[in-house]
Amino acid sequence: MTHVSKQKLEDSVDKELDEILRSTFTNLPNSEVLALLTAVFTKTELKMVKKRLGYFYLRDKGFFQDELANILKTTRQTIIRFSLQNKVITTEHKKVLFNRIKQSSLKSKLIDVIKALNEIDISRSNTRRKISPF
């Protein structure tokens, strides 16, 4: 994600911004969640947040690093970076994250679809070989 600044905020300012962040994202109706996220994040930042959430969701379902990289369209290095970040997250914060992920509207059949799609090689060279008359 884009760095706004590496300079540390004063504690009082940091606490005030934390409160603004919490109150902004608390008790949002579903119709407002995406609107708010797209107002706050760039498309690239939002895509990165989605990939990070996808990492946690799919990793919890037992997917391996190579599979995660393929499904999330990232490099293995990015998946490793997510994994390292996961190690420094407190147990309490992980519980909150996984409880929210479990409450999501994703259906269990989605995992079967993802696994099936992950096994299909749709690379351009593979498709061309099957279609080409040469």
Secondary structure, DSSP 8 states (H G I E B T S, - for coil): ---S--S---HHHHHHHHHHHHHHHSS--HHHHHHHHHHHS-HHHHHHHHHHHHHHHHHHTT--HHHHHHHHT--HHHHHHHHHHHHHS-HHHHHHHHHHHHTSS--THHHHHHHHHHH----HHHHHHHH---
